[in-house]
Amino acid sequence: MTHLYTENKRKAFLLLALLFGLIWQAHASAPKNLKVTPEPGWAIKLPARTTTKINPDHVNGGYHYLLTNVQYELALQETYHQYTYKLLTEEGVQNSSEIRLNFDPNYEQLLLHKVQVWRNGKAINKLDLAKVKVIQREEGMDAGIYDESLTAILVLDDIRVGDVIDYAYTSKGYNPVFGGKFFTGFNLQQYDPVDELLVSMVVPQGRKLQFKYHLDARKPETSTSNGKTSYTWHLKNLPATKMDNNLPDWYDPYPGVYVSEFKSWQEVARWALPLFEVKEAPSKKLQAKIDSIKASTGSDEGRVEAALHFVQDEVRYLGYEAGIGGYKPHMPNQVFANRFGDCKDKALLLAYMLRQMNIKASPALVNTTLDGHISNLLPSPSAFNHCVVRVELLGGKTYWYDATISKQRGSYNNIYMPAYGKALLLAPGTKTLAAVSGPVTEGPTVKVREIYSIDKVENDVVLEVRTEYSGAEADYQRSSFATTSMSDIEKNYLNFYANAYPEIEFADNLRFEDNELDNIFTVIEKYSIPGFWQPQHANEDVLEAWFSPLVFNGYISRLQSSKRTMPMALNHPVHVEQSIKVLLPQAWPLDNQDQEIDDEAFWYSRKIAYSSKGTELNIDLAYRSKQDFVSPEATATYLRNQKAMVDNMVYGLTFNKGLVDSISDFKFSWTVGIMSLLTLVLLGFGAYKLYFWDPAPVGGELPYGGESLGGWVIVPLLGLIFTPFSVIVSFISEGYFNANLWENISGNGSGAFLVGAEMAFNLALLAFSGLLITLYLKRRSSVPKLMVAFYVSRLAFMLLELALTSAWGIGVANEKFGSNLLGTFAGVAIWVPYFLLSSRVKSTFVERLYPQHEEVYAEEEEEQAAVR
């Protein structure tokens, strides 16, 4: 019995201890700054609203606000809230039957006044502090921000359609970081209609508020009593705001009021500057890092790059922003030791490190969404949501950097900076906002080059893609490749093209090249596309192939709304180019096309060019945005231009299988053959005449037969001997005598002219090279000048051809043409001076058709005999 009693006693003691612990834990976890109190006596009381005349079809979400009531008492640092709304549908009951109130426990108290449900004209009290759950949600956790804010949640029971929920509370305490300064902003109209709205501010007479009214916002009614001034907006039957979609981030569609106790941006800078003041010396480890950067780089520019890369890539983004921490950065030693920080922490660390290297650097506050429209706001700390750094190098040149962007590369003067527009520089003497300037990029940030190789219509098509990213696009791609497995990247790339070509497969592994110095990131792809040509639905004998600039298309803003009263947002800045080259198995009888659209918001160009022989198609597209929005009055024009652009991006080819034989089989053109023969006869006659040209040797008459062919003189002869063979091969490969070629380019006048000119010049080369070989072997005196003419004429014709193709938009200037042009230019540069200046040339090509040196010898012998 004694043992049993002792065991029961032990169990009872443990149970009591557990119960005591639970009670203590519940008491300890209940926030001291949450309690139930009466409504404040200073707040304006409004009659209860329980009915509305608003049509339920005119509101969203299944509920409707009857009253929105917000009042500020600046001296007490209290804000009173009252909200009354009616549940109209089951969805409204589902989504709006719990009350959530956020507050910061570091400086704020939450005073609950009432929570009641009106049903059938009677109020049902629902305020029970025991049912209020307080949780720490950390809504910014996914973005790396922890602010310790709490959410008080009251789940209402027994809620039905038609109930009116009415609750009121006061938040007491303002963030001490602002030094007692007040600022806020509010709308006087909402997306849905509101029956009644009240906003009031009670301000001590010694405190001066600045007001700015947005759109057609009304001014307040003002009254003064007991040393306080009240500003009140009391509005009823507010209509819904008629909003357009796709609004720019900086555009506020609601009439509203901005309020601030800060008189100027200079005053905001004076407030913020002490928060960023560093009074401590660098720690040993931080100093060691600074010394390492100084030792490894000998210039200020290099040190800026090294410090920026360290803070961007080795100090991860994570912020504790509870209370004052939302505005005051942590000191550099702490951030360096933790190796993490938010935007202001990282900005201050970067600026501090650069200052320790005697480089002028200052943090600066910016707004990431207003894009330069921050000047529309009143001066206040709430105008900013981000922190960057401005650096001033020798000579006074300034550069801006964002320390939160990882994997940025490039030199100090071309590192991408987002278009933040305006910044508040945290430096002594700041009086106004400064313009944020990033590196100026003239060319496209995305350049796509696709090559479709089609050796035969029935075969698989090979697609090679080379995409070159620069600026912000290179930073993004570099970061994406660093955080994604190559297998997933390849899968995403393949699926991207599979939307257009379902049977596509990789023909080679995806590769990338990273030029960090110039900040150019290049992705290289190669695919095989079976079934590229598909039969038309109406006629299966006709195959069609479509070439769509898929990458290019992804950067174009596609907007549909035409009836607007508000600006329409566009992707900006965007500058992208895409070239599509199609290597065709045979000539296609099509014309070149050019199109250009110059809109207020964008510029677009498309050029379609076929090579002179019609076997190469080049499609070049370019798009450049001009601004980040379209004004309402310009929307109709924009949409027309957008449609014109989108409609002609995709280009198609057709192939009639029934005409394959007539297109591909060789059919000798007797007309071209006879004309070529006559041309060759005329050129041969000209060469025959030129054979009798008998100029004096370049080096003058020699008393002996000259040098034999040898040394470097042999090299040009080998090129001459090769020329007739290369011309004959060209005639065969280019199909000059194929009647189908001339039929297919007959509709292209410029192309036919160039093909004819090429053919005539090749015939001239055939005749001229045959003459030169003969003269060369005879070491005739005319060879040096004729060789100069040979080299110069080839270069001149190629330059003329290049000029004509550029002027007529014919895509002949491909890699092969470029290499041939370079080789011809090199030949001119080497051999023209050689034949004009070489002593070996002068002593070799001395033979004349009508020799004169024998008479000279005879005269010399007579003179010598006379002397003797």
Salt bridges, closest charged atoms under 4 A:
GLU7 OE1 - ARG10 NH1 2.68
GLU73 OE2 - LYS228 NZ 2.62
GLU78 OE2 - LYS172 NZ 2.98
GLU98 OE2 - ARG100 NE 2.61
GLU139 OE2 - ARG137 NH1 2.70
ASP157 OD1 - LYS126 NZ 2.79
ASP157 OD2 - LYS131 NZ 3.51
ASP158 OD2 - ARG119 NH1 3.38
ASP158 OD1 - ARG160 NE 3.06
ASP163 OD2 - ARG119 NH2 2.78
ASP166 OD2 - LYS114 NZ 3.00
ASP195 OD1 - HIS64 NE2 3.15
GLU196 OE1 - ARG49 NE 2.47
GLU196 OE2 - HIS234 NE2 2.62
GLU261 OE2 - ARG207 NE 2.76
GLU267 OE2 - LYS181 NZ 2.66
ASP300 OD1 - ARG303 NH1 3.99
ASP313 OD2 - ARG409 NH2 3.05
GLU314 OE1 - ARG339 NH1 3.65
GLU321 OE2 - LYS344 NZ 3.41
ASP342 OD2 - LYS344 NZ 2.45
ASP345 OD2 - HIS330 ND1 3.33
ASP402 OD2 - HIS386 NE2 2.91
ASP475 OD1 - ARG478 NH1 3.32
GLU513 OE1 - ARG466 NH2 3.03
ASP514 OD2 - ARG478 NE 2.87
GLU516 OE1 - ARG409 NE 3.51
ASP598 OD1 - LYS626 NZ 2.40
GLU616 OE2 - LYS581 NZ 3.88
ASP647 OD2 - LYS643 NZ 2.74
ASP694 OD2 - ARG848 NE 3.66
GLU701 OE2 - ARG848 NH1 2.72
GLU734 OE1 - LYS613 NZ 3.63
GLU743 OE2 - LYS667 NZ 3.35
GLU758 OE1 - LYS613 NZ 2.88
GLU815 OE2 - ARG449 NH2 2.31
GLU815 OE1 - LYS581 NZ 3.32
GLU847 OE2 - ARG779 NH2 3.41
